[in-house]
Amino acid sequence: MFFLAAGVSPVTLPAEEVPAKETAEQPSEEAVTGEETALEPEAEPAETPSQEPPAKPAVAAVTAEKAPAVAACVAPVQDLEKFFLEQASLARALVQTWNSRVLSYGKRNEKLKEEAASLEKKLADLQGADDKESRKEASRVEKRLKRVRKEQGIQAGELREQCSELVKALKSFGRDVQEALKAKLADIQGEVAGTEKE
């Protein structure tokens, strides 16, 4: 209004010459909305899977070096299994031998028993007759019966003797097995100890 009254035309300043401090500051978005914008956390880079093997090369190398030594240490122990298999075979042969002996005596004794029973019955039938032939046959049967009973006694005695010999054989077998096992274990322990020093 003053410029118009004085007859002076107003001067317009160019826009680029206006000082920055005179320009009105634009309010921030937070000031306008009254809300604070939450800062989003920066995304962490995804971990790439490691391509390295879990086993340490040094440990694997040491294990590979010790593998032959371990195999050599275990090898002698396998001989122990062979030893027991051999002893089991010997025990089986022992059982079969004595089983055959005892069975043969048992079968023979059973036959004698059946024969004695048959002779006793026949003798009882003949003793009831009065004729000469029957008495003669009864005498023959009686003699045969005595021989059978005597043989039965011999068989029983031999069977008892066989059982006693079997006990002795088992004791001897047990001693042999123990001595062989003791020697075998000593050999195996020596071989295993030798592999530890290599």
C-alpha positions in Angstrom: 0.0 0.0 0.0 2.9 2.3 0.8 4.5 1.7 -2.5 1.3 2.5 -4.4 0.8 5.7 -2.4 4.3 6.9 -3.1 4.1 6.1 -6.8 6.9 3.6 -6.7 6.4 0.2 -8.3 7.1 -2.7 -6.0 10.3 -4.7 -6.6 9.9 -8.4 -6.9 12.9 -10.5 -5.8 13.7 -13.5 -7.8 12.8 -16.8 -6.3 16.4 -18.1 -6.3 17.6 -15.1 -4.3 15.3 -15.7 -1.4 17.4 -16.8 1.6 16.9 -20.3 2.7 16.2 -19.2 6.3 13.3 -17.0 5.1 11.5 -19.9 3.4 9.1 -21.6 5.6 10.3 -25.0 6.7 8.0 -27.8 5.6 6.7 -29.8 8.5 7.9 -33.4 8.7 5.5 -36.3 8.2 5.9 -37.1 11.8 4.8 -33.6 12.8 1.8 -33.7 10.6 0.6 -37.2 11.6 1.8 -37.0 15.1 3.1 -40.6 14.8 6.6 -41.8 14.8 7.6 -44.1 12.0 9.1 -47.3 13.3 12.5 -48.1 11.9 12.5 -51.4 10.2 15.4 -53.6 11.3 17.9 -54.3 8.7 17.6 -57.8 7.3 20.6 -59.9 8.2 22.3 -61.7 5.3 21.3 -65.4 5.2 24.1 -67.8 6.3 25.3 -69.9 3.5 25.9 -73.6 4.4 29.4 -74.5 5.0 30.9 -76.7 2.4 33.6 -78.1 4.7 33.2 -81.7 5.8 32.5 -82.2 9.6 35.3 -84.6 10.1 38.7 -83.2 10.7 41.3 -84.3 8.1 43.9 -84.7 10.8 41.8 -87.1 12.9 40.8 -89.1 9.8 44.4 -89.5 8.9 45.3 -90.7 12.3 42.4 -93.2 12.3 43.5 -94.5 8.9 47.0 -95.1 10.2 45.8 -97.0 13.2 43.3 -99.2 11.3 45.9 -101.8 10.3 47.2 -101.9 13.9 43.6 -102.5 15.2 43.0 -105.3 12.7 46.3 -107.0 13.7 45.3 -106.7 17.3 41.9 -108.4 16.8 43.2 -111.1 14.5 44.7 -113.3 17.2 41.4 -113.2 19.2 39.7 -114.9 16.2 41.9 -117.9 16.8 40.3 -118.3 20.2 36.9 -119.0 18.5 38.6 -121.6 16.3 40.0 -123.2 19.4 36.6 -123.6 21.1 35.1 -125.0 17.9 37.9 -127.6 17.8 37.3 -128.5 21.5 33.5 -128.7 20.9 34.2 -131.1 18.0 36.4 -133.3 20.3 33.7 -133.3 23.0 31.1 -134.3 20.4 33.3 -137.2 19.3 33.8 -138.3 23.0 30.0 -138.3 23.6 29.3 -140.2 20.4 31.9 -142.9 21.3 30.7 -143.5 24.8 27.1 -143.2 23.8 27.7 -146.0 21.3 29.3 -148.2 24.0 26.6 -147.6 26.6 23.8 -148.2 24.0 25.4 -151.4 22.9 25.5 -152.7 26.5 22.0 -151.5 27.0 20.6 -153.2 24.0 22.4 -156.5 24.9 21.1 -156.3 28.4 17.6 -155.8 27.1 17.8 -158.9 25.0 19.1 -160.9 27.9 16.2 -159.7 30.0 13.6 -160.7 27.4 15.2 -164.1 27.0 15.3 -164.7 30.8 11.5 -163.8 31.0 10.7 -166.2 28.2 12.8 -169.0 29.8 11.2 -168.5 33.2 7.7 -168.8 31.7 8.7 -171.9 29.7 10.2 -173.5 32.8 7.1 -172.9 34.8 5.0 -174.7 32.1 7.4 -177.7 31.9 7.6 -178.2 35.7 3.9 -179.0 35.8 4.3 -182.0 33.5 5.1 -185.6 34.7 6.6 -187.1 31.6 10.3 -187.8 31.1 10.7 -185.5 28.0 9.1 -182.6 29.9 11.4 -183.0 32.8 14.5 -183.3 30.5 13.4 -180.1 28.7 12.8 -178.3 32.0 16.4 -179.2 33.1 17.8 -177.8 29.8 15.7 -174.6 30.1 16.8 -174.1 33.7 20.5 -174.4 32.8 20.0 -171.9 30.0 18.2 -169.6 32.4 21.1 -169.7 34.8 23.6 -168.8 32.0 21.4 -165.9 30.9 21.2 -164.5 34.4 24.9 -164.9 34.9 25.5 -163.0 31.6 23.1 -160.3 32.8 25.2 -159.9 36.0 28.4 -159.6 33.8 26.7 -157.0 31.6 25.7 -155.0 34.6 29.2 -155.1 36.0 30.7 -154.1 32.6 28.2 -151.2 32.3 29.2 -149.9 35.7 32.9 -150.2 34.7 32.1 -148.3 31.5 30.5 -145.5 33.5 33.6 -145.3 35.8 35.9 -145.2 32.7 33.7 -142.5 31.2 34.1 -140.4 34.4 37.9 -140.7 34.1 37.8 -139.8 30.4 35.7 -136.7 31.2 38.2 -135.6 33.9 41.1 -136.2 31.5 39.3 -134.3 28.7 38.6 -131.4 31.1 42.3 -131.2 32.1 43.4 -131.3 28.5 41.0 -128.5 27.6 42.1 -126.3 30.5 45.8 -126.8 29.7 45.2 -126.1 26.0 43.0 -123.1 26.7 45.6 -121.7 29.1 48.4 -122.1 26.5 46.2 -120.6 23.8 45.3 -117.6 25.9 49.0 -117.0 26.7 49.8 -117.1 23.0 47.0 -114.7 22.0 47.9 -112.3 24.8 51.5 -112.3 23.6 50.5 -111.6 20.0 48.1 -108.8 21.0 50.8 -107.2 23.2 53.2 -107.4 20.3 50.8 -105.5 18.0 50.6 -102.7 20.6 54.4 -102.1 20.3 54.4 -101.9 16.5 
